[in-house]
Amino acid sequence: MSLSKRSRPSPAIIVAALALVIALGGTAIAAPEFATEKINKSKVKKIAKKQAKKQIKKKAPGLSVDHAKTADKATDADHATNADHANTANHANTANSAGNANLLGGQGPGAFQQRIRWALVEGGAAASITAQSGGITLAAQPAAGRFVVDFGSSIVNHGIVTAPNWGGNDADEVAIAVCTPGPGGVSGVNNCAGADNANQAVVDVENSAGTNVNGDFWIAVVQ
């Protein structure tokens, strides 16, 4: 019966193992441990592994990861922690023009007209207001086709609109004026309930022939 022969490691393997151990350890390895020609592959691997672990354990405490510990951009977070334009929110938190909102075109809220006041006047010998937004009265009817409407507050420098009510009496044209003095302090309207009044407007209603008639009309003031 023939005996099996154990193969010997090649010289190349032994040299490679020695080079690995020396590179990791930085020191020489005792020759007797490698001198024998009977060292097999398994022995070489075991020795190399043992030496590698020893050197790693020895050097581990002094190892460092350059940019992980210092975290130049992560820990400091130059632009995240400081949040130059996010935390301070120079134009969002202060909201210089939005938060104040005190002026529009240099004018305060009181300078702007807020609502429309309106009334429907039914003509006739005894005229009356049949519908309105509120606070409006028919102050006088000094003549046929002439009506004085009082809005309860000044209508000077406010927009005023008037129009015939086509579903009512014969009224084709409507003219309007505010009961306040005109140029030179002289009243521009003679029949505003006997006196000038900045709260009142006088309305003349005419038919298609130009004659004053007690026709129905709409009047509105933008305040």
PyMOL commands that place a pseudoatom at each C-alpha (Angstrom):
pseudoatom trace, name=CA, resn=MET, resi=1, chain=A, elem=C, hetatm=0, pos=[0.000, 0.000, 0.000]
pseudoatom trace, name=CA, resn=SER, resi=2, chain=A, elem=C, hetatm=0, pos=[1.416, 3.290, -1.028]
pseudoatom trace, name=CA, resn=LEU, resi=3, chain=A, elem=C, hetatm=0, pos=[1.691, 6.157, 1.431]
pseudoatom trace, name=CA, resn=SER, resi=4, chain=A, elem=C, hetatm=0, pos=[0.248, 9.559, 0.564]
pseudoatom trace, name=CA, resn=LYS, resi=5, chain=A, elem=C, hetatm=0, pos=[2.757, 12.331, 0.360]
pseudoatom trace, name=CA, resn=ARG, resi=6, chain=A, elem=C, hetatm=0, pos=[2.138, 15.780, 1.899]
pseudoatom trace, name=CA, resn=SER, resi=7, chain=A, elem=C, hetatm=0, pos=[2.990, 18.532, -0.531]
pseudoatom trace, name=CA, resn=ARG, resi=8, chain=A, elem=C, hetatm=0, pos=[5.302, 21.282, 0.584]
pseudoatom trace, name=CA, resn=PRO, resi=9, chain=A, elem=C, hetatm=0, pos=[4.427, 24.999, 0.205]
pseudoatom trace, name=CA, resn=SER, resi=10, chain=A, elem=C, hetatm=0, pos=[6.185, 26.652, -2.599]
pseudoatom trace, name=CA, resn=PRO, resi=11, chain=A, elem=C, hetatm=0, pos=[8.908, 29.210, -1.894]
pseudoatom trace, name=CA, resn=ALA, resi=12, chain=A, elem=C, hetatm=0, pos=[6.700, 31.930, -3.366]
pseudoatom trace, name=CA, resn=ILE, resi=13, chain=A, elem=C, hetatm=0, pos=[4.006, 31.402, -0.754]
pseudoatom trace, name=CA, resn=ILE, resi=14, chain=A, elem=C, hetatm=0, pos=[6.495, 31.548, 2.101]
pseudoatom trace, name=CA, resn=VAL, resi=15, chain=A, elem=C, hetatm=0, pos=[8.039, 34.756, 0.797]
pseudoatom trace, name=CA, resn=ALA, resi=16, chain=A, elem=C, hetatm=0, pos=[4.600, 36.387, 0.368]
pseudoatom trace, name=CA, resn=ALA, resi=17, chain=A, elem=C, hetatm=0, pos=[3.573, 35.498, 3.932]
pseudoatom trace, name=CA, resn=LEU, resi=18, chain=A, elem=C, hetatm=0, pos=[6.803, 36.881, 5.337]
pseudoatom trace, name=CA, resn=ALA, resi=19, chain=A, elem=C, hetatm=0, pos=[6.349, 40.115, 3.411]
pseudoatom trace, name=CA, resn=LEU, resi=20, chain=A, elem=C, hetatm=0, pos=[2.793, 40.530, 4.723]
pseudoatom trace, name=CA, resn=VAL, resi=21, chain=A, elem=C, hetatm=0, pos=[3.761, 40.006, 8.355]
pseudoatom trace, name=CA, resn=ILE, resi=22, chain=A, elem=C, hetatm=0, pos=[6.769, 42.319, 8.130]
pseudoatom trace, name=CA, resn=ALA, resi=23, chain=A, elem=C, hetatm=0, pos=[4.697, 45.038, 6.469]
pseudoatom trace, name=CA, resn=LEU, resi=24, chain=A, elem=C, hetatm=0, pos=[2.060, 44.934, 9.216]
pseudoatom trace, name=CA, resn=GLY, resi=25, chain=A, elem=C, hetatm=0, pos=[4.346, 44.572, 12.161]
pseudoatom trace, name=CA, resn=GLY, resi=26, chain=A, elem=C, hetatm=0, pos=[7.263, 46.638, 11.135]
pseudoatom trace, name=CA, resn=THR, resi=27, chain=A, elem=C, hetatm=0, pos=[9.532, 44.130, 12.871]
pseudoatom trace, name=CA, resn=ALA, resi=28, chain=A, elem=C, hetatm=0, pos=[11.301, 40.988, 11.856]
pseudoatom trace, name=CA, resn=ILE, resi=29, chain=A, elem=C, hetatm=0, pos=[9.884, 37.566, 12.644]
pseudoatom trace, name=CA, resn=ALA, resi=30, chain=A, elem=C, hetatm=0, pos=[12.073, 34.952, 14.261]
pseudoatom trace, name=CA, resn=ALA, resi=31, chain=A, elem=C, hetatm=0, pos=[13.584, 32.801, 11.557]
pseudoatom trace, name=CA, resn=PRO, resi=32, chain=A, elem=C, hetatm=0, pos=[13.152, 29.465, 13.262]
pseudoatom trace, name=CA, resn=GLU, resi=33, chain=A, elem=C, hetatm=0, pos=[9.394, 29.741, 12.968]
pseudoatom trace, name=CA, resn=PHE, resi=34, chain=A, elem=C, hetatm=0, pos=[9.680, 29.859, 9.188]
pseudoatom trace, name=CA, resn=ALA, resi=35, chain=A, elem=C, hetatm=0, pos=[12.973, 28.158, 8.503]
pseudoatom trace, name=CA, resn=THR, resi=36, chain=A, elem=C, hetatm=0, pos=[11.798, 24.648, 8.261]
pseudoatom trace, name=CA, resn=GLU, resi=37, chain=A, elem=C, hetatm=0, pos=[10.802, 23.326, 4.936]
pseudoatom trace, name=CA, resn=LYS, resi=38, chain=A, elem=C, hetatm=0, pos=[7.953, 21.376, 6.532]
pseudoatom trace, name=CA, resn=ILE, resi=39, chain=A, elem=C, hetatm=0, pos=[5.731, 24.443, 7.155]
pseudoatom trace, name=CA, resn=ASN, resi=40, chain=A, elem=C, hetatm=0, pos=[2.577, 23.943, 5.200]
pseudoatom trace, name=CA, resn=LYS, resi=41, chain=A, elem=C, hetatm=0, pos=[0.102, 26.374, 3.760]
pseudoatom trace, name=CA, resn=SER, resi=42, chain=A, elem=C, hetatm=0, pos=[-2.232, 26.168, 6.737]
pseudoatom trace, name=CA, resn=LYS, resi=43, chain=A, elem=C, hetatm=0, pos=[0.547, 27.103, 9.151]
pseudoatom trace, name=CA, resn=VAL, resi=44, chain=A, elem=C, hetatm=0, pos=[1.540, 30.112, 7.057]
pseudoatom trace, name=CA, resn=LYS, resi=45, chain=A, elem=C, hetatm=0, pos=[-2.007, 31.413, 6.964]
pseudoatom trace, name=CA, resn=LYS, resi=46, chain=A, elem=C, hetatm=0, pos=[-2.471, 30.955, 10.706]
pseudoatom trace, name=CA, resn=ILE, resi=47, chain=A, elem=C, hetatm=0, pos=[0.737, 32.816, 11.531]
pseudoatom trace, name=CA, resn=ALA, resi=48, chain=A, elem=C, hetatm=0, pos=[-0.082, 35.655, 9.145]
pseudoatom trace, name=CA, resn=LYS, resi=49, chain=A, elem=C, hetatm=0, pos=[-3.566, 36.061, 10.590]
pseudoatom trace, name=CA, resn=LYS, resi=50, chain=A, elem=C, hetatm=0, pos=[-2.260, 36.049, 14.154]
pseudoatom trace, name=CA, resn=GLN, resi=51, chain=A, elem=C, hetatm=0, pos=[0.369, 38.670, 13.438]
pseudoatom trace, name=CA, resn=ALA, resi=52, chain=A, elem=C, hetatm=0, pos=[-2.097, 40.853, 11.571]
pseudoatom trace, name=CA, resn=LYS, resi=53, chain=A, elem=C, hetatm=0, pos=[-4.566, 40.854, 14.475]
pseudoatom trace, name=CA, resn=LYS, resi=54, chain=A, elem=C, hetatm=0, pos=[-1.796, 41.670, 16.918]
pseudoatom trace, name=CA, resn=GLN, resi=55, chain=A, elem=C, hetatm=0, pos=[-0.639, 44.664, 14.910]
pseudoatom trace, name=CA, resn=ILE, resi=56, chain=A, elem=C, hetatm=0, pos=[-4.185, 45.957, 14.331]
pseudoatom trace, name=CA, resn=LYS, resi=57, chain=A, elem=C, hetatm=0, pos=[-4.992, 45.803, 18.066]
pseudoatom trace, name=CA, resn=LYS, resi=58, chain=A, elem=C, hetatm=0, pos=[-1.742, 47.573, 18.837]
pseudoatom trace, name=CA, resn=LYS, resi=59, chain=A, elem=C, hetatm=0, pos=[-2.360, 50.422, 16.389]
pseudoatom trace, name=CA, resn=ALA, resi=60, chain=A, elem=C, hetatm=0, pos=[-6.163, 50.718, 16.736]
pseudoatom trace, name=CA, resn=PRO, resi=61, chain=A, elem=C, hetatm=0, pos=[-6.211, 53.290, 19.610]
pseudoatom trace, name=CA, resn=GLY, resi=62, chain=A, elem=C, hetatm=0, pos=[-4.197, 55.728, 17.545]
pseudoatom trace, name=CA, resn=LEU, resi=63, chain=A, elem=C, hetatm=0, pos=[-6.255, 55.459, 14.371]
pseudoatom trace, name=CA, resn=SER, resi=64, chain=A, elem=C, hetatm=0, pos=[-8.369, 58.445, 13.291]
pseudoatom trace, name=CA, resn=VAL, resi=65, chain=A, elem=C, hetatm=0, pos=[-10.770, 59.309, 10.478]
pseudoatom trace, name=CA, resn=ASP, resi=66, chain=A, elem=C, hetatm=0, pos=[-9.739, 62.747, 9.305]
pseudoatom trace, name=CA, resn=HIS, resi=67, chain=A, elem=C, hetatm=0, pos=[-13.081, 64.196, 8.208]
pseudoatom trace, name=CA, resn=ALA, resi=68, chain=A, elem=C, hetatm=0, pos=[-15.444, 62.140, 10.313]
pseudoatom trace, name=CA, resn=LYS, resi=69, chain=A, elem=C, hetatm=0, pos=[-14.308, 63.345, 13.748]
pseudoatom trace, name=CA, resn=THR, resi=70, chain=A, elem=C, hetatm=0, pos=[-13.749, 66.951, 12.808]
pseudoatom trace, name=CA, resn=ALA, resi=71, chain=A, elem=C, hetatm=0, pos=[-16.822, 66.937, 10.524]
pseudoatom trace, name=CA, resn=ASP, resi=72, chain=A, elem=C, hetatm=0, pos=[-15.737, 70.153, 8.853]
pseudoatom trace, name=CA, resn=LYS, resi=73, chain=A, elem=C, hetatm=0, pos=[-19.019, 70.659, 7.075]
pseudoatom trace, name=CA, resn=ALA, resi=74, chain=A, elem=C, hetatm=0, pos=[-21.268, 68.391, 9.139]
pseudoatom trace, name=CA, resn=THR, resi=75, chain=A, elem=C, hetatm=0, pos=[-20.577, 69.265, 12.793]
pseudoatom trace, name=CA, resn=ASP, resi=76, chain=A, elem=C, hetatm=0, pos=[-19.811, 72.915, 12.206]
pseudoatom trace, name=CA, resn=ALA, resi=77, chain=A, elem=C, hetatm=0, pos=[-22.578, 73.103, 9.611]
pseudoatom trace, name=CA, resn=ASP, resi=78, chain=A, elem=C, hetatm=0, pos=[-21.367, 76.522, 8.591]
pseudoatom trace, name=CA, resn=HIS, resi=79, chain=A, elem=C, hetatm=0, pos=[-24.425, 77.330, 6.551]
pseudoatom trace, name=CA, resn=ALA, resi=80, chain=A, elem=C, hetatm=0, pos=[-26.959, 75.028, 8.210]
pseudoatom trace, name=CA, resn=THR, resi=81, chain=A, elem=C, hetatm=0, pos=[-26.557, 75.899, 11.909]
pseudoatom trace, name=CA, resn=ASN, resi=82, chain=A, elem=C, hetatm=0, pos=[-26.008, 79.589, 11.304]
pseudoatom trace, name=CA, resn=ALA, resi=83, chain=A, elem=C, hetatm=0, pos=[-28.749, 79.590, 8.675]
pseudoatom trace, name=CA, resn=ASP, resi=84, chain=A, elem=C, hetatm=0, pos=[-27.566, 82.923, 7.384]
pseudoatom trace, name=CA, resn=HIS, resi=85, chain=A, elem=C, hetatm=0, pos=[-30.698, 83.579, 5.392]
pseudoatom trace, name=CA, resn=ALA, resi=86, chain=A, elem=C, hetatm=0, pos=[-33.119, 81.056, 6.915]
pseudoatom trace, name=CA, resn=ASN, resi=87, chain=A, elem=C, hetatm=0, pos=[-33.084, 81.671, 10.698]
pseudoatom trace, name=CA, resn=THR, resi=88, chain=A, elem=C, hetatm=0, pos=[-32.682, 85.407, 10.474]
pseudoatom trace, name=CA, resn=ALA, resi=89, chain=A, elem=C, hetatm=0, pos=[-35.140, 85.532, 7.574]
pseudoatom trace, name=CA, resn=ASN, resi=90, chain=A, elem=C, hetatm=0, pos=[-34.052, 89.055, 6.754]
pseudoatom trace, name=CA, resn=HIS, resi=91, chain=A, elem=C, hetatm=0, pos=[-36.935, 89.714, 4.408]
pseudoatom trace, name=CA, resn=ALA, resi=92, chain=A, elem=C, hetatm=0, pos=[-39.465, 87.150, 5.657]
pseudoatom trace, name=CA, resn=ASN, resi=93, chain=A, elem=C, hetatm=0, pos=[-39.666, 87.696, 9.444]
pseudoatom trace, name=CA, resn=THR, resi=94, chain=A, elem=C, hetatm=0, pos=[-39.429, 91.459, 9.361]
pseudoatom trace, name=CA, resn=ALA, resi=95, chain=A, elem=C, hetatm=0, pos=[-41.728, 91.669, 6.341]
pseudoatom trace, name=CA, resn=ASN, resi=96, chain=A, elem=C, hetatm=0, pos=[-40.937, 95.357, 6.092]
pseudoatom trace, name=CA, resn=SER, resi=97, chain=A, elem=C, hetatm=0, pos=[-43.564, 96.136, 3.507]
pseudoatom trace, name=CA, resn=ALA, resi=98, chain=A, elem=C, hetatm=0, pos=[-46.045, 93.332, 4.172]
pseudoatom trace, name=CA, resn=GLY, resi=99, chain=A, elem=C, hetatm=0, pos=[-46.241, 93.345, 7.983]
pseudoatom trace, name=CA, resn=ASN, resi=100, chain=A, elem=C, hetatm=0, pos=[-46.688, 97.108, 8.251]
pseudoatom trace, name=CA, resn=ALA, resi=101, chain=A, elem=C, hetatm=0, pos=[-49.126, 97.477, 5.388]
pseudoatom trace, name=CA, resn=ASN, resi=102, chain=A, elem=C, hetatm=0, pos=[-49.925, 100.917, 6.800]
pseudoatom trace, name=CA, resn=LEU, resi=103, chain=A, elem=C, hetatm=0, pos=[-49.805, 102.791, 3.538]
pseudoatom trace, name=CA, resn=LEU, resi=104, chain=A, elem=C, hetatm=0, pos=[-50.867, 102.199, -0.028]
pseudoatom trace, name=CA, resn=GLY, resi=105, chain=A, elem=C, hetatm=0, pos=[-49.364, 104.649, -2.464]
pseudoatom trace, name=CA, resn=GLY, resi=106, chain=A, elem=C, hetatm=0, pos=[-48.422, 106.861, 0.493]
pseudoatom trace, name=CA, resn=GLN, resi=107, chain=A, elem=C, hetatm=0, pos=[-52.047, 107.030, 1.685]
pseudoatom trace, name=CA, resn=GLY, resi=108, chain=A, elem=C, hetatm=0, pos=[-53.538, 105.596, 4.879]
pseudoatom trace, name=CA, resn=PRO, resi=109, chain=A, elem=C, hetatm=0, pos=[-56.680, 103.399, 4.992]
pseudoatom trace, name=CA, resn=GLY, resi=110, chain=A, elem=C, hetatm=0, pos=[-58.938, 106.371, 5.683]
pseudoatom trace, name=CA, resn=ALA, resi=111, chain=A, elem=C, hetatm=0, pos=[-58.047, 107.903, 2.328]
pseudoatom trace, name=CA, resn=PHE, resi=112, chain=A, elem=C, hetatm=0, pos=[-59.775, 105.143, 0.375]
pseudoatom trace, name=CA, resn=GLN, resi=113, chain=A, elem=C, hetatm=0, pos=[-63.470, 104.893, -0.347]
pseudoatom trace, name=CA, resn=GLN, resi=114, chain=A, elem=C, hetatm=0, pos=[-65.037, 101.921, 1.328]
pseudoatom trace, name=CA, resn=ARG, resi=115, chain=A, elem=C, hetatm=0, pos=[-68.592, 101.403, 0.087]
pseudoatom trace, name=CA, resn=ILE, resi=116, chain=A, elem=C, hetatm=0, pos=[-71.382, 102.505, -2.223]
pseudoatom trace, name=CA, resn=ARG, resi=117, chain=A, elem=C, hetatm=0, pos=[-74.544, 104.093, -0.803]
pseudoatom trace, name=CA, resn=TRP, resi=118, chain=A, elem=C, hetatm=0, pos=[-77.585, 104.084, -3.063]
pseudoatom trace, name=CA, resn=ALA, resi=119, chain=A, elem=C, hetatm=0, pos=[-81.313, 104.817, -3.183]
pseudoatom trace, name=CA, resn=LEU, resi=120, chain=A, elem=C, hetatm=0, pos=[-84.302, 104.378, -5.510]
pseudoatom trace, name=CA, resn=VAL, resi=121, chain=A, elem=C, hetatm=0, pos=[-86.561, 107.445, -5.445]
pseudoatom trace, name=CA, resn=GLU, resi=122, chain=A, elem=C, hetatm=0, pos=[-90.171, 107.113, -6.633]
pseudoatom trace, name=CA, resn=GLY, resi=123, chain=A, elem=C, hetatm=0, pos=[-91.428, 110.384, -8.106]
pseudoatom trace, name=CA, resn=GLY, resi=124, chain=A, elem=C, hetatm=0, pos=[-94.894, 111.822, -7.990]
pseudoatom trace, name=CA, resn=ALA, resi=125, chain=A, elem=C, hetatm=0, pos=[-96.611, 114.562, -6.103]
pseudoatom trace, name=CA, resn=ALA, resi=126, chain=A, elem=C, hetatm=0, pos=[-95.499, 112.887, -2.859]
pseudoatom trace, name=CA, resn=ALA, resi=127, chain=A, elem=C, hetatm=0, pos=[-92.138, 111.337, -3.734]
pseudoatom trace, name=CA, resn=SER, resi=128, chain=A, elem=C, hetatm=0, pos=[-90.498, 108.757, -1.475]
pseudoatom trace, name=CA, resn=ILE, resi=129, chain=A, elem=C, hetatm=0, pos=[-87.509, 106.466, -1.251]
pseudoatom trace, name=CA, resn=THR, resi=130, chain=A, elem=C, hetatm=0, pos=[-88.675, 102.918, -1.953]
pseudoatom trace, name=CA, resn=ALA, resi=131, chain=A, elem=C, hetatm=0, pos=[-85.314, 101.119, -1.591]
pseudoatom trace, name=CA, resn=GLN, resi=132, chain=A, elem=C, hetatm=0, pos=[-81.875, 102.079, -0.301]
pseudoatom trace, name=CA, resn=SER, resi=133, chain=A, elem=C, hetatm=0, pos=[-78.611, 100.937, 1.287]
pseudoatom trace, name=CA, resn=GLY, resi=134, chain=A, elem=C, hetatm=0, pos=[-79.425, 102.801, 4.537]
pseudoatom trace, name=CA, resn=GLY, resi=135, chain=A, elem=C, hetatm=0, pos=[-79.199, 106.229, 6.153]
pseudoatom trace, name=CA, resn=ILE, resi=136, chain=A, elem=C, hetatm=0, pos=[-80.562, 108.185, 3.156]
pseudoatom trace, name=CA, resn=THR, resi=137, chain=A, elem=C, hetatm=0, pos=[-83.588, 110.509, 3.330]
pseudoatom trace, name=CA, resn=LEU, resi=138, chain=A, elem=C, hetatm=0, pos=[-85.603, 112.581, 0.868]
pseudoatom trace, name=CA, resn=ALA, resi=139, chain=A, elem=C, hetatm=0, pos=[-85.092, 116.053, 2.369]
pseudoatom trace, name=CA, resn=ALA, resi=140, chain=A, elem=C, hetatm=0, pos=[-87.326, 118.107, 0.069]
pseudoatom trace, name=CA, resn=GLN, resi=141, chain=A, elem=C, hetatm=0, pos=[-89.243, 118.286, -3.209]
pseudoatom trace, name=CA, resn=PRO, resi=142, chain=A, elem=C, hetatm=0, pos=[-89.085, 122.028, -3.937]
pseudoatom trace, name=CA, resn=ALA, resi=143, chain=A, elem=C, hetatm=0, pos=[-90.631, 121.839, -7.423]
pseudoatom trace, name=CA, resn=ALA, resi=144, chain=A, elem=C, hetatm=0, pos=[-91.966, 119.403, -9.983]
pseudoatom trace, name=CA, resn=GLY, resi=145, chain=A, elem=C, hetatm=0, pos=[-89.174, 117.128, -11.094]
pseudoatom trace, name=CA, resn=ARG, resi=146, chain=A, elem=C, hetatm=0, pos=[-86.724, 118.443, -8.472]
pseudoatom trace, name=CA, resn=PHE, resi=147, chain=A, elem=C, hetatm=0, pos=[-85.670, 116.399, -5.439]
pseudoatom trace, name=CA, resn=VAL, resi=148, chain=A, elem=C, hetatm=0, pos=[-83.215, 116.991, -2.578]
pseudoatom trace, name=CA, resn=VAL, resi=149, chain=A, elem=C, hetatm=0, pos=[-81.619, 113.779, -1.265]
pseudoatom trace, name=CA, resn=ASP, resi=150, chain=A, elem=C, hetatm=0, pos=[-79.738, 113.784, 2.061]
pseudoatom trace, name=CA, resn=PHE, resi=151, chain=A, elem=C, hetatm=0, pos=[-77.026, 111.125, 2.645]
pseudoatom trace, name=CA, resn=GLY, resi=152, chain=A, elem=C, hetatm=0, pos=[-76.394, 112.004, 6.304]
pseudoatom trace, name=CA, resn=SER, resi=153, chain=A, elem=C, hetatm=0, pos=[-72.685, 112.750, 5.723]
pseudoatom trace, name=CA, resn=SER, resi=154, chain=A, elem=C, hetatm=0, pos=[-70.660, 114.883, 3.358]
pseudoatom trace, name=CA, resn=ILE, resi=155, chain=A, elem=C, hetatm=0, pos=[-70.687, 113.794, -0.269]
pseudoatom trace, name=CA, resn=VAL, resi=156, chain=A, elem=C, hetatm=0, pos=[-68.193, 116.447, -1.344]
pseudoatom trace, name=CA, resn=ASN, resi=157, chain=A, elem=C, hetatm=0, pos=[-65.300, 114.947, -3.356]
pseudoatom trace, name=CA, resn=HIS, resi=158, chain=A, elem=C, hetatm=0, pos=[-67.135, 111.653, -3.721]
pseudoatom trace, name=CA, resn=GLY, resi=159, chain=A, elem=C, hetatm=0, pos=[-68.311, 110.036, -6.906]
pseudoatom trace, name=CA, resn=ILE, resi=160, chain=A, elem=C, hetatm=0, pos=[-72.051, 110.455, -7.541]
pseudoatom trace, name=CA, resn=VAL, resi=161, chain=A, elem=C, hetatm=0, pos=[-74.073, 108.568, -10.150]
pseudoatom trace, name=CA, resn=THR, resi=162, chain=A, elem=C, hetatm=0, pos=[-77.723, 108.946, -11.073]
pseudoatom trace, name=CA, resn=ALA, resi=163, chain=A, elem=C, hetatm=0, pos=[-79.961, 107.434, -13.754]
pseudoatom trace, name=CA, resn=PRO, resi=164, chain=A, elem=C, hetatm=0, pos=[-83.659, 107.287, -14.687]
pseudoatom trace, name=CA, resn=ASN, resi=165, chain=A, elem=C, hetatm=0, pos=[-85.672, 104.298, -13.552]
pseudoatom trace, name=CA, resn=TRP, resi=166, chain=A, elem=C, hetatm=0, pos=[-87.037, 103.154, -16.890]
pseudoatom trace, name=CA, resn=GLY, resi=167, chain=A, elem=C, hetatm=0, pos=[-89.740, 101.043, -15.296]
pseudoatom trace, name=CA, resn=GLY, resi=168, chain=A, elem=C, hetatm=0, pos=[-91.295, 104.097, -13.586]
pseudoatom trace, name=CA, resn=ASN, resi=169, chain=A, elem=C, hetatm=0, pos=[-92.771, 107.403, -14.765]
pseudoatom trace, name=CA, resn=ASP, resi=170, chain=A, elem=C, hetatm=0, pos=[-91.637, 109.340, -17.823]
pseudoatom trace, name=CA, resn=ALA, resi=171, chain=A, elem=C, hetatm=0, pos=[-88.012, 110.137, -16.964]
pseudoatom trace, name=CA, resn=ASP, resi=172, chain=A, elem=C, hetatm=0, pos=[-85.505, 110.349, -19.769]
pseudoatom trace, name=CA, resn=GLU, resi=173, chain=A, elem=C, hetatm=0, pos=[-82.806, 112.578, -18.312]
pseudoatom trace, name=CA, resn=VAL, resi=174, chain=A, elem=C, hetatm=0, pos=[-81.476, 113.101, -14.807]
pseudoatom trace, name=CA, resn=ALA, resi=175, chain=A, elem=C, hetatm=0, pos=[-79.088, 115.835, -13.652]
pseudoatom trace, name=CA, resn=ILE, resi=176, chain=A, elem=C, hetatm=0, pos=[-77.475, 116.124, -10.253]
pseudoatom trace, name=CA, resn=ALA, resi=177, chain=A, elem=C, hetatm=0, pos=[-75.491, 118.645, -8.209]
pseudoatom trace, name=CA, resn=VAL, resi=178, chain=A, elem=C, hetatm=0, pos=[-74.126, 118.812, -4.653]
pseudoatom trace, name=CA, resn=CYS, resi=179, chain=A, elem=C, hetatm=0, pos=[-75.711, 121.489, -2.449]
pseudoatom trace, name=CA, resn=THR, resi=180, chain=A, elem=C, hetatm=0, pos=[-72.493, 123.381, -1.679]
pseudoatom trace, name=CA, resn=PRO, resi=181, chain=A, elem=C, hetatm=0, pos=[-71.226, 126.810, -2.731]
pseudoatom trace, name=CA, resn=GLY, resi=182, chain=A, elem=C, hetatm=0, pos=[-69.587, 127.007, -6.112]
pseudoatom trace, name=CA, resn=PRO, resi=183, chain=A, elem=C, hetatm=0, pos=[-66.755, 129.308, -7.272]
pseudoatom trace, name=CA, resn=GLY, resi=184, chain=A, elem=C, hetatm=0, pos=[-66.638, 132.615, -5.400]
pseudoatom trace, name=CA, resn=GLY, resi=185, chain=A, elem=C, hetatm=0, pos=[-68.702, 131.222, -2.523]
pseudoatom trace, name=CA, resn=VAL, resi=186, chain=A, elem=C, hetatm=0, pos=[-71.962, 131.580, -4.448]
pseudoatom trace, name=CA, resn=SER, resi=187, chain=A, elem=C, hetatm=0, pos=[-74.263, 128.556, -4.379]
pseudoatom trace, name=CA, resn=GLY, resi=188, chain=A, elem=C, hetatm=0, pos=[-74.442, 126.838, -7.745]
pseudoatom trace, name=CA, resn=VAL, resi=189, chain=A, elem=C, hetatm=0, pos=[-77.909, 125.457, -6.932]
pseudoatom trace, name=CA, resn=ASN, resi=190, chain=A, elem=C, hetatm=0, pos=[-80.732, 127.718, -5.814]
pseudoatom trace, name=CA, resn=ASN, resi=191, chain=A, elem=C, hetatm=0, pos=[-83.231, 125.216, -4.497]
pseudoatom trace, name=CA, resn=CYS, resi=192, chain=A, elem=C, hetatm=0, pos=[-81.348, 122.895, -2.135]
pseudoatom trace, name=CA, resn=ALA, resi=193, chain=A, elem=C, hetatm=0, pos=[-83.979, 122.894, 0.614]
pseudoatom trace, name=CA, resn=GLY, resi=194, chain=A, elem=C, hetatm=0, pos=[-83.326, 126.601, 1.108]
pseudoatom trace, name=CA, resn=ALA, resi=195, chain=A, elem=C, hetatm=0, pos=[-79.662, 126.291, 2.213]
pseudoatom trace, name=CA, resn=ASP, resi=196, chain=A, elem=C, hetatm=0, pos=[-76.306, 124.844, 1.218]
pseudoatom trace, name=CA, resn=ASN, resi=197, chain=A, elem=C, hetatm=0, pos=[-75.602, 121.459, 2.763]
pseudoatom trace, name=CA, resn=ALA, resi=198, chain=A, elem=C, hetatm=0, pos=[-72.578, 119.242, 1.987]
pseudoatom trace, name=CA, resn=ASN, resi=199, chain=A, elem=C, hetatm=0, pos=[-74.651, 116.158, 2.875]
pseudoatom trace, name=CA, resn=GLN, resi=200, chain=A, elem=C, hetatm=0, pos=[-77.270, 116.823, 0.204]
pseudoatom trace, name=CA, resn=ALA, resi=201, chain=A, elem=C, hetatm=0, pos=[-77.632, 116.536, -3.549]
pseudoatom trace, name=CA, resn=VAL, resi=202, chain=A, elem=C, hetatm=0, pos=[-80.320, 118.091, -5.746]
pseudoatom trace, name=CA, resn=VAL, resi=203, chain=A, elem=C, hetatm=0, pos=[-81.646, 116.001, -8.627]
pseudoatom trace, name=CA, resn=ASP, resi=204, chain=A, elem=C, hetatm=0, pos=[-83.550, 117.301, -11.659]
pseudoatom trace, name=CA, resn=VAL, resi=205, chain=A, elem=C, hetatm=0, pos=[-85.620, 114.817, -13.677]
pseudoatom trace, name=CA, resn=GLU, resi=206, chain=A, elem=C, hetatm=0, pos=[-86.795, 115.700, -17.212]
pseudoatom trace, name=CA, resn=ASN, resi=207, chain=A, elem=C, hetatm=0, pos=[-88.784, 113.935, -19.892]
pseudoatom trace, name=CA, resn=SER, resi=208, chain=A, elem=C, hetatm=0, pos=[-87.813, 113.565, -23.543]
pseudoatom trace, name=CA, resn=ALA, resi=209, chain=A, elem=C, hetatm=0, pos=[-89.121, 117.058, -24.268]
pseudoatom trace, name=CA, resn=GLY, resi=210, chain=A, elem=C, hetatm=0, pos=[-86.836, 118.622, -21.629]
pseudoatom trace, name=CA, resn=THR, resi=211, chain=A, elem=C, hetatm=0, pos=[-89.651, 119.372, -19.194]
pseudoatom trace, name=CA, resn=ASN, resi=212, chain=A, elem=C, hetatm=0, pos=[-89.239, 118.641, -15.481]
pseudoatom trace, name=CA, resn=VAL, resi=213, chain=A, elem=C, hetatm=0, pos=[-91.368, 115.698, -14.424]
pseudoatom trace, name=CA, resn=ASN, resi=214, chain=A, elem=C, hetatm=0, pos=[-91.793, 113.750, -11.195]
pseudoatom trace, name=CA, resn=GLY, resi=215, chain=A, elem=C, hetatm=0, pos=[-90.134, 110.658, -12.587]
pseudoatom trace, name=CA, resn=ASP, resi=216, chain=A, elem=C, hetatm=0, pos=[-88.433, 107.805, -10.735]
pseudoatom trace, name=CA, resn=PHE, resi=217, chain=A, elem=C, hetatm=0, pos=[-84.623, 107.676, -10.540]
pseudoatom trace, name=CA, resn=TRP, resi=218, chain=A, elem=C, hetatm=0, pos=[-81.643, 105.908, -9.004]
pseudoatom trace, name=CA, resn=ILE, resi=219, chain=A, elem=C, hetatm=0, pos=[-78.869, 107.732, -7.145]
pseudoatom trace, name=CA, resn=ALA, resi=220, chain=A, elem=C, hetatm=0, pos=[-75.604, 106.346, -5.763]
pseudoatom trace, name=CA, resn=VAL, resi=221, chain=A, elem=C, hetatm=0, pos=[-72.608, 107.837, -3.929]
pseudoatom trace, name=CA, resn=VAL, resi=222, chain=A, elem=C, hetatm=0, pos=[-69.249, 106.103, -3.651]
pseudoatom trace, name=CA, resn=GLN, resi=223, chain=A, elem=C, hetatm=0, pos=[-67.898, 106.725, -0.143]
for i in range(1, 223): cmd.bond("trace and resi %d" % i, "trace and resi %d" % (i + 1))
show_as sticks, trace
zoom trace
